[in-house]
Amino acid sequence: MRAMVKHRVYIVTSVVGGYFDDEFSVDTIKLFERIISQDFTIYLDAYHIAIATVNRIDVLLSVCP
């Protein structure tokens, strides 16, 4: 049996703001439920591209305008 890999996910601060936005809240709440369940290792800060690259982040989430 193969162990599940826990993905490292970088979240830009605008994703956090989506929790309170009617357009994005449903998906953001689902994401936060998975974060609380510790499905991912979460990373946050202003140098998102550099941090994602250096830490070989699997997924970088952002909000499209």
N, C-alpha and C positions, 0 to 999 in steps of 0.2 A: 504494500500500500504506500502511495506517495503522499508526503506531507504537503499541505497547502502552503504556498508562498504568501507571506504577508507583504503586500505592496506598500511602498513608501510613496505617499501622496503629498505634494506641495499644494497648498491652497492659498491663492491670493486673497487679500482682505476683502475684495469686492464679493467673493463667494460668501463670506460670512454675512455681509450686508444683505444678501439674497434671502436670508432667513426671514427678514421683515418686509420683503417686497412681494406684493401679491402675484406678480408674474413668475417669480422664481421660488416662492416659499415651499410649494409641495415637494419639488425635487431637492431643495436644500435641506428640508426637514428630514427627508429620507437619508440624505448623506450624513447628517448629524447623528441619526439613529445608528448608522453603521460605524461612525467614529466612536460613539459611546460604547458600542459593542466591541470596540477595538479590532475591527476588520482591517484597519490600515494603521500605519505609522504616519502621523501627520506632521508636516513642517509648515511654518509661517514666517516671513520677513520680507523687507523692501527689495532685497536683491534676488528676487525669485528665479530668474533665469540662471544666474551664476550658481546659486545654491542647488537648483535642480540638476544642473550639469555636474557639479563637483560630487554630489551625493548619488549620482546615477538614479535619479527619481524616475519611477515608472510612469507616473501620471502627473501632469500639471493642469490644474483646473483654473479656469478664468471665466469671466462673464463677457459675452459678446454684446456690443451696443445694439 
